[in-house]
Amino acid sequence: MKTEVRIDKWLWAVRLFKTRTLAAEACKKGKVIIQNVQVKPSRNIKVGDVISIKKNPVLYSFKVLALSENRMNAKLVPDFMLNVTTPDQLELIELAKLAGQTGRDRGTGRPTKKDRREIEEFTEPTFIDEDDEWDF
């Protein structure tokens, strides 16, 4: 078993990113941090390292329990990493979820064809032709 693995391969293998390219881009953009240092995709990690990943607005932290270069089944992921994200960061996740629920109510939004016709019928003035007779 290997003692070191590239960070981009490991992030992809433990399913933190969908593709290895996305994991490498996150490293290049400075969103992956080990020991308060932004790392490059080629950085090797060892068992016991704590990796922090910035995904706005939260800073996730994971402890490396085992190494792998191959993508694994989701059921195996807990054997390879431990989520050590701080409670205050987890609270930010909950706040973000609550903030996302302030959108429109279900069923509201663009009117349907029927709604549009009813609105037009209500709002458009009806004109009387000059030829019509007035009955008073």
N, C-alpha and C positions, 0 to 999 in steps of 0.2 A: 504494500500500500504506500502511496506517495506521502511525503511529509510536507510538501508545498504544492499549491495549485494557484493558477492565475485568478485574480479576483473576478474578472469578467466571466470566466468559465464557471466559477463557483456560483456566482449570482444567478446565472442562467440555469445551472443544474438544479439549484434548490427552488426554482420557480419564482424568484423575486422579480424577474423580468421575462417577458415572452420570448425574446430573442437575445442572442449573444451580442448582436449589434446594438440593441437598445441598452444593454448592460455596459458596453464599452462607451457609448455616447454619454451615459450618466456619469461615468468616471471622468471622461474628458471635460464635461461641464462642471466638475467639482461637486457633484451631488453625492459622491461616495467618500466617506471619511473613515480613516483608521487612526486611532490615537491622536485625534485633533489635527490630522494632516490629510489634505485632499490627495487622493491616489490616482495613478494612471491605470489603464486597463491591464497593463503587463505586471503590475505589482503582485507578488506572491503572498499568499496568506497561509497561516499555520493554524492548527487546532488551538483554541483558546483565545484567538483574536476576537475583538468586538468591532463589528462593522456598523457604521451609522449611515443611513440613507436618507437624504432630504427629499421628501415628496410634500410639497407645500400643502398645508402649513405645518406639517408634522415631521419630526426627526425620528425615524424608526431606528432601533438598535437591535442587532442580532449577535449572539455569541456563536462562534464556529465550534461545533461538537465533533464533526468528522468532515473529511474532504472527499470531493468527487468532481470529475470532469464531465461525467455523463449525466444527461437530464434524467430525472428519476420520477417515479410515480408519486403523486401528491401524498399518498399515505406514508411514504418513507421520509418525507421532509423533516418531521420532528426529530428523527434520529440524527440529522445532520446540522440542525441549528436550533437555537433557543431564542425566543423573542424576549429581549430584556428592555423593551421600550419603557421609559419612565411613566408613572401615572399621570403626570401633568400633560405629557404628549398625548396619552390616550384620551384625556379629557378634551383636548383640541379636536380629536377625531369626532367625538360625540357632538361637540358644538358645531362642527362643520356639517354633520348630518342634519342637525336641527335647523341650521341656516338654509340648507338645501330644500327643506320642506316648506318654505315660505312662498313657493311658486303658486301658479294659478290652480284653482280647484279643478278636479277632473270633470270633463264635459264642458268647460268654458273655453273660450278661445274664438277661433274663427267661426262665424255662423255657417250653418248648413245652407243648402240651396233653398230649402223651405223657409228657414229663418230669414234669409235675405229677402225673399219675395214678400214675406209678411212685413218686414221693416220698410221696404219700398212702398208697399201699399199704404202703410200707416203714415209715412213721412211725405210722400209726394202729393202735392196738391192736385185736386181734380178740377179740371177746367170745364166750364159750361160753354157749349157752342152758342153762337148768337142765334142760331136757328131754333134752339130749344124754346119752348113756351114756358113762361113763368106762371105758375099757379099760386096766387096768393089769396 
